[in-house]
C-alpha cells in the first residue's frame, strides 16, 4: 500500500480548478450581500404607522393584531435591522483592518 497522501479526484473530474475555486468564493459574497440587502430593504419598506403594519401583517398571514402589538412588532423589527446592520458594519471594518494589517506585516 502506498502511504502517501492522495489528492481528491472529484475536484479534477468535476470542474477545472479555477472554476471550482471561483464558485467556492462566490457563495460567501452572495451571503454577505444578502446580509446587507435584507435588513436595508426591510427598513426602507417598513410602514411608518402601526395601523399600516397591522394591515400588512393581516394581508401576509391572515391574522389580525391590535395596534399596540403592531407598534411593538414594528419597533422590534426596526431595532433588529439596525442591530444587524451595525454588526455587519463592525465585522466589515474589522476584516478591512485585519487585511491592511496583514499587508503591512
N, C-alpha and C positions, 0 to 999 in steps of 0.2 A: 504494500500500500504506500501510496505517496503521501507524505506527511505535510506537504507544502500547502499553503493557503490558496484555495481556488477562488477564482473570480466568478461572479454570478453571470450565467449565460443568458438570463432573462433580459437583462438590460440591453445587451448587444443584439439580441434577436428581436426585441420589440421596437426599438427606435434607435437611430443614431444618437450617440452620447450628447451631442449639442442640443438636439431637440428635446431629449429627455430632461436634461438639466434646466432648459428654459421652461418646460412645463412644470417642473417642481418649484421654480422660483416665482412663477406667475400666480400660483394659488395663494400664498401669503399676501401678495399685493392686493389681490381681489378681496380677501378677507379684511385687510386693513382699510381698503377703500369703502367697503360696506360698513365697517365700523364707524367711519366718519359720516357717510351719507345717511344712514338710518336715523340717528338722533337729530341730525341737522334738518332733514326733511320733516321729521315729526315736530320739531319746534316751529318750522315755517308754516306747516299746515294746522297747527294747534288752534282751535277756536278761542276767541277772546272772551266769550261769556259762558257761564255754566249751563245755561239753557241750550246753547248750541252743542255743548259737549254731551249733555243728556240726550239730545236728539241724535247725534252721531252714534252714541252707544246703542240707542234703541234701534236705529237703522241697521247697524252692523250685527247685533246679537239678537234683536227681538225682545230684549228685556228693558223695561223702563226703570230708571233710577231717579231718586229725588235730586233736587237742585243742590242741596248741601253735599250729597255724595258725589255728584258730578264735579262740584268745585274741588273737593278733596282729590278726586281722580286726576283732574287737570293739574292741580298743584304737584301731586306726586310725579306725574309724567314730566312736567317741566323740570322738577328737581332731578329726576333720573337722567334726563337728556343733558342737562348742564353738568352733572357729575361725570357722566361718561365722556362728554367732550373734554372736560378738564383733565380726566385721566389719560385720554388719548393724546392731548397736548403735552402733558408731562412726560409720557412714555416716548413720544416722538422727539422731544427736546433732549431727553436722556440718551436716546440712541444716537442722536446727532452729536452730542457732547462726547460720547464714547468713541464714535468713529473718528472724530477730529483728534482725540487724544491718542488713538492708535496711529494715526498718520504722523503725528508729531514725534512719537517714540521711535 
